[in-house]
Amino acid sequence: MIGAEAIVKCLEKEKTEYVFGYSGVAIDPFWNKILDTNIKSVLIRTEQNAAHCASGYARISGKTGVCAVTSGPGATNLITGIATAYADSIPLVAITGQVNSDMIGSDVFQEADITGAVESFVKYSYLVRDVADIPRIFKEAFYIASTGRKGPVLIDIPFDIQNAEFPGKFVYPDTISMRTYKPTVKGNMVQIKKVIKEVEKAKKPIICVGGGVHLSNATKELREFAELNNVPVVSTMMGIGVMPTEHPLYFGMVGNNGQSYANKAMNESDLLLMVGARVADRAVNRPDLITENKVMVHIDVDPAEIGKNVGPTIPLVGDIKHIFQDFLAQDDHADDHSDWIATINEYKKTALSKAKKAAKKSKYVEPKEFITKLSNAMKNDAVYVADVGQNQMWSCAHHIVKNGRFITSGGMGTMGYSIPAALGAKLASPKKQVVAVTGDGAFQMSMMELATMRQYGVAVKIVVMKNGYLGMVREHQHFAYNDNYSMVELKGDPDLSLIAAAYGMGYAKVDGSSDLEKELKSFLSDDTSALMEVIVDPKALTK
Amino acid sequence: MQKKVFQLLVDNNPGVLSRISGLFSRRGYNIESITAGVTADSRYTRITIVAAGDDVILDQIEKQVAKLVDVRDIHELIPADSVYRELAMVKVRAHADQRQSILATANVFRGNIVDVSIDSLIIEITGSQSKIDAFLKLLEGYEILELARTGIAGLGRGTDNVIYLDD
């Protein structure tokens, strides 16, 4: 047995279903040995998207995503995908081929110091120096990626190590105990009891959920706790979908792109449970407001997040699922906060009545109305993948999550995330409807993956909100530079009907004169890939 | 800005020092000195870091460093409960007529002369940072040709915080 066989054996032990990647000589021994297994390999069209595919797969399957690329440019192309996963704490194991061990450091063909280059975007990285270390390193890598605050781990494996004879019998460790890495899982019981006391005392409690709730697979427990105590819930962008959008206790997304009533409710609460959220700048631009006149409880698996952006009254470190199970066990009576909920509902009503009504007749599709209609036409448990830009803001505000998922690149804001992530998501749950919503800018950053979708028969519905601009930055220049536009106009856009035809996909185009319900119904009627071009007013704004 | 001395116990893995120093540079933390050396158990390296910042930054430094996979322990070496030492080597211009007065100053600070040439001396001095600073101040009247300081190494007093490494 050689090193490459040991690697695929490790992946089998980890029950890896898919490896997304790209070939190249330095990773060829691995791709050769994967043929001997039932693990499916997916050849993407540019390396960055291998990490995005693995990310979409990980977020929907709940497992660790795996991608593999070659050395040098293959590895450096992967970096943006790794950084995107890191920013959203998505568990990935990225495997990179490397030049021969004895050549490392001599700048040979396709050599790049990838462990050095990704240092600030990975939870950990390995450069394999000895073939015998492969089982231990893979066991550790999957463990580190999928525990504590999840994230990407990179394993760089020189060509000669992949080809080296594995000494003795292959044994994959059953258990793992690392001397220096022991994430906290259970919350401190004293702190948990303190929080429960505060919940009982509070008149105006609120929960703000972040992506950590999804990562900990704790939506069930969180909903149960909110419902038991009648506590209203708001979310960060990453926390969208923890509560169904139309749940009577859910009041939308916070932040400068969120709902005003969600921010108002959070600021006016007397008890705020911040759950699996970083309190980052886009969600909370004035951290002083969320600690003022209130008890602030910060629950996170990463102790370094607590106190980084805001100093909580009660810090609580641990895995959210465990903590909410403990909350539910400790909390023996339901609370009623109907007055407080009625107040927030009033805020919501006022805010919605102020919202501008779209002009009736226009040659363009009204984006907010479109997103709502798209949501209504989608299946109950569908996966909605938003890209980055105006489409993301419209999606966050107007997509109605029923019992499905909403995923997007929140922390890094990587354009071109949605199509590869949707591809990975569809492979993770082939029976579910997966819809990627993107703009014409991000589409052109990722449209090479239409070939991957066709090659592997992955059916994703792609909606392109087309306005001929990089709309989010255009919007910024509209406000910041008085409509003095620079570097935002997308002249030379391809004809999307021809692109769809070139990749053998269904195609539909909607504008202001279209019957959206009818078009959407037919667009979503089957489980094949299709592209819908939505003609949006370049002047349309998200705010 | 205040200073804190942190003691770290880390896995003696390749690249561990660059992982720690990289964390300081990318998060913009101030590092005044860092020293590292293998412990009696060769699986581990002990690192002493002097960092500067306000309370929030110093708290973040401790948490972010603790989060690194290679780091087994980080804790503050509180001045009252710890011993710190730094070593410095100073090469001073010393002609025959200056030598006696430089040697006298070095003696007061228990410095050792480790090299003598026709027109220079190298003095080795060990002690707290303030002792070394005071010594260097006294040498200001002479010409310091080269100076090498190690940064501080430190240990907590007594056995209360000792981590036993037999797992």
Boltz contact constraints between the chains, C-beta under 6 A:
constraints:
  - contact:
      token1: [A, 119]
      token2: [B, 22]
      max_distance: 6.0
  - contact:
      token1: [A, 120]
      token2: [B, 26]
      max_distance: 6.0
  - contact:
      token1: [A, 124]
      token2: [B, 69]
      max_distance: 6.0
  - contact:
      token1: [A, 179]
      token2: [B, 72]
      max_distance: 6.0
  - contact:
      token1: [A, 180]
      token2: [B, 11]
      max_distance: 6.0
  - contact:
      token1: [A, 180]
      token2: [B, 70]
      max_distance: 6.0
  - contact:
      token1: [A, 180]
      token2: [B, 71]
      max_distance: 6.0
  - contact:
      token1: [A, 180]
      token2: [B, 72]
      max_distance: 6.0
  - contact:
      token1: [A, 181]
      token2: [B, 69]
      max_distance: 6.0
  - contact:
      token1: [A, 303]
      token2: [B, 63]
      max_distance: 6.0
  - contact:
      token1: [A, 304]
      token2: [B, 63]
      max_distance: 6.0
  - contact:
      token1: [A, 304]
      token2: [B, 64]
      max_distance: 6.0
  - contact:
      token1: [A, 304]
      token2: [B, 67]
      max_distance: 6.0
  - contact:
      token1: [A, 307]
      token2: [B, 59]
      max_distance: 6.0
  - contact:
      token1: [A, 308]
      token2: [B, 60]
      max_distance: 6.0
